[in-house]
Amino acid sequence: MRITAIHSTSVPIASAIRNAYIDFSKMTASLVAVVTDVKKNGKRVVGYGFNSNGRYAQTGLLAERFIPRVMQADPAALVNDEGTNLDPHKIWACAMANEKPGGHGERSVAVGVIDMAVWDAVAKIEGKQLYRLLAECYNDGKVDDKVFVYAAGGYYYPGKNLTALQDEMKKYLDLGYSVVKMKIGGESLADDMKRIDAVIKIVGSPARLAVDANGRFDLKTAVEYARALAPYGLFWYEEAGDPLDYQLQAELAHHYDHPMATGENLFSMQDARNLIRYGGMRADRDWLQFDCALSYGLVEYMRTLAMLKDNGWSPRRCIPHGGHQMSLNIAAGLGLGGNESYPDLFQPFGGFPDGTPVEHGHVTMPQVPGVGFEAKAALYKVMKALAN
């Protein structure tokens, strides 16, 4: 058993949208195919991976460092002790050989893409859905057959007025979502409050709306928004300040009693631990959004979950960023609180397998081996082309 090739490419996920910090007009992502010599049902097993939106493709890092390390390793050093499957932990250690501590911002994305593809291949070799494999190996066999998902959108579009924003949110409700998210911080506080009021008229309750500032605010502005938002009782107030400004986050907690969320731009267990230690996050109400596809993959994510447990946090307080099927599998198999979803954006990478409905804010896990990419036709078409 061995990996025979790892292919990678950069793919566009551009869109004419912006949040409070960046626009997505030139956004790209890395796509990786890990080809094995294993055959199931007469077909070679290939694992696929990609990185979440918001971070660009890591073409150079993959080609120059991480893929060569794996491909040049002794194949016997990359399989489990029984020799029956690939070992994601050993492959991760191989990819990270000779890397200094720290410096998590971009290489964590490259490693996360490979890691996703490896786990996809491992589950396919086992002939199991990834979430069931994870539950069996790491969660005493406990599976969430249904997972909470919320619809992320509400970006700033050119010429988009309040009616268009309301129409977007109504569409998400019609699709079966019970919670929606919108962007703030890209306009004035007064204009953002008008947008929030307009969306609440559609969703019916502030508790069904989350808002996301994408790290835009300084402390003064973050507190001004907190005071304006506090009377509403929103689902959460997300990433008010720079993701590494733990002091800002901790101070903000003194001004906002309702749930807050952050973590999507923290890319290692160590950074996540610093957030828990110094960021003033409250385990009884706040949400953590670490995204395995951006933070060294599932191998590192499990270290983060272990750290959270040691610090009194339940995995149910984790709802990963990214809106992809990998995090959906992790949520179902390791007992997270849910997963983000992009019903309209970043296609074909966002969303769920074809024919998977959202019902009362939850999706039923599909019965597809691996991560489940093959059941999303438009996505699998792109992936399959890379492996050929």
MORA-V638655 format. One record per helix or strand of 2 or more residues. SS is the DSSP state (helix for helix, strand for strand). FROM is the first residue (numbers start at 1). LEN is the number of residues. If there is no record, write none. Layout:
ss->SS from->FROM len->LEN
ss->SS from->FROM len->LEN
This chain:
ss->strand from->3 len->10
ss->strand from->17 len->2
ss->strand from->28 len->13
ss->strand from->43 len->8
ss->helix from->59 len->14
ss->helix from->75 len->4
ss->helix from->88 len->8
ss->helix from->107 len->20
ss->helix from->130 len->9
ss->strand from->146 len->7
ss->strand from->156 len->2
ss->helix from->162 len->14
ss->strand from->180 len->4
ss->helix from->189 len->15
ss->helix from->206 len->3
ss->strand from->209 len->4
ss->helix from->219 len->12
ss->strand from->236 len->3
ss->helix from->246 len->7
ss->strand from->260 len->3
ss->helix from->269 len->10
ss->strand from->287 len->2
ss->helix from->297 len->14
ss->helix from->315 len->3
ss->strand from->318 len->3
ss->helix from->325 len->10
ss->strand from->338 len->4
ss->strand from->358 len->2
ss->strand from->362 len->3
ss->helix from->373 len->3
ss->helix from->377 len->11
